[in-house]
């Protein structure tokens, strides 16, 4: 076996372990509640040790909140076609984000989506994670458009867009085509100056 194929097998084994931990946690939390579910129970149900679980996830919250799409999201920003307006850039990003989210078994899981909205601890932790992603997005949009990150116009644009996005996504059951269509329509309304 070559070094490259060993890395491939190792990566697949890690992905399987992460998935087993996530789905064990989701099953347990759905059945017995978030606070009643312990890390030890999750590890046992996933067939791993407590220590192994913490090698993959820093906390019980992160087991349920995190996904494996960080690099794919970054690539969307990095590979955006040149010369798009700030609204067209946002439309491009939304389409691509939804495509990778809908194709991912974990990100598109309806039980997970329900938990992230309904369990207060997870809702708060997820909001903090989304805020972090938003800050990264600001830097990337600033770099793409050649705008100073601290400019009021960029901050207002991001605040308006993120408020609308959060409102629509919060009401959606899953990241699906209908939600994407509503988000794109909302971008059109924002771009046209919010006509009624």
N, C-alpha and C positions, 0 to 999 in steps of 0.2 A: 504494500500500500504506500503510495507516495505521500509526501508531506502535505500537499494540497488536498488530496482526498481525505487524509486524516482530519484536516481542518474542517472540511465539509461535513464529515460524520460528527465531529465534535460540535459544530454549530447546530446541526440538526438535533443532536441529543439535548443541547441547552435549550433550544426552542421547544422541544417536547416537554422538558422539565418545567419551563416557565408556564407553558400552557396547562399542564397538569395541576400546577399550584393555583393558577388563576381559576380554572373551572372547579376545582375542589372548593376554593374559597367562595365562589359564587353560589355553588350548590348549598354549602353549609349556611351561609349568611341568608340565603333565600328561605331556607327551612327554619332556622332558629334565631335569626336576627343578627345584626352586626355586632352589638356589644356582647351577646352571649357566645359568639364564636371566638375561639382562641387561636393564636398562631400555632400552638401545639396540635390542635384539632385539624387545622388546615394542612399542616405538614404530614400528619398521619394519613389523612384522606388522600393526599397526593403521593404518598409512598416515598417521602423524603424526610430527612432529619430537620429538626428545628434550625440547625446551623446552615444547612443547605438552603432552606427557604430564605434566610437572611443574606445569603450570598447573591441571591437573585433579586430580592426586594428589600428596601430599607425599612419598611413598616407594613403592617396589615392593610392600612389605607392604600399604599402604593400597589399592593397586589391587585386591587380592584380598579384603581384609577389609571395606572400607567398602561401604555400599549407599546408596541414595537414599531411605531410609525414615525419616530422622531427624525431619523435620517431621511426617510421618504418625504416628509414635510419640508425639510431643509432643501432637498433637491428641487422641490417645486419652485421655491423662491429663486434658487440659484440658476435654474434652467428656464426661467420665464423669458419669453421672446422680448427682444429689445424694442424700445420705442412705444410701449403701451402707455396710455394715459393712466392716471392713478385709479380711476374707476375700472378701466379695462384690465389693469393689473389685478385688481381685486376680484373681478369676475373670473379671470383665468385661475387665480389661486383657489377660489371657492369650488370651481368645477373639478380641479385636480384633487383638492382635499377630499371632496365627497367621493370621488372615484376610488381613492385608496381606502377611505373609511368604509365604504359600502362593500368593498372586496375583502375586508379583513374580518375573519370570523369573530374575533374578540371585540374589536371596535364597533361592529354592527350588531352585537348581541343585545336583544331587547330586554332581557332580564338585568343585564349589567346597566343599561341605560336607565331603566326604572330605578335601580338601587342608587345610582349617582344623583338622581333627581329627588328621591324620596327620603333617603337616610341623611339626617342633618350633618353628621360628622363627615360623611363622604361628600356631601354637597359642598360643604365649606372647603374641604381639601381639594376637591375638583376645581372649585372657583379659583383657589390660589394657583393651581397648576395652569389653568387657562389664562390667568393674569400674567404669569411668567411667559407663556407662549405669546401673549399679546405684546409684551415688551420686546421680545425677540423680533416679532413681526414689524414693530415700529422701526427698529434699526434696519431691517432688511428693506422696508418700503422707502425709508429715508435714503438709503444707499442707492436703490434702484432709480428713484426720482431725482437724486441730487439735492435733496432737501435737508436742511439742518434738523437733526433729531429733536432739538428743543424748540423749533419754530411753533408758534401758536397755530398756524394754519394746519400743520401736520397733526398736532395734538387734537385739534377740534375735529379734523377729518376722522382720525382713528377713534375718538370718543363717540362720535355720531354713528359711525359704521359698526363699532363693536357693540354699542347699545342696541342697535337694530338687530344685529346678528344674534346676540344673546336672547333677545325677546323672542325671536322666531324659533331658534333652536330649543329654547326652554319649553315651548309649546309642542314641539315635535316629539313623536314617539321614538323615531330612529332617524339616522341620516339617510333619507331616501330621496328619490327623484322629485317628489312633491315638495319636500322641504327645500331642496336646491332651487327649484323653480320659484318658490316664494322668496328665497334669498336674492336671487337674481332680479326679480321684479322689484324688490326693496331697493337694490342698488340703482335701478333705473329711476325710481322715485327720488332717491337722494340726489342723484346726478341732475335731475330736472328741477331741483330746488324745492322738493317736497310739495308738489301740487296736490290739491284735494279733489 
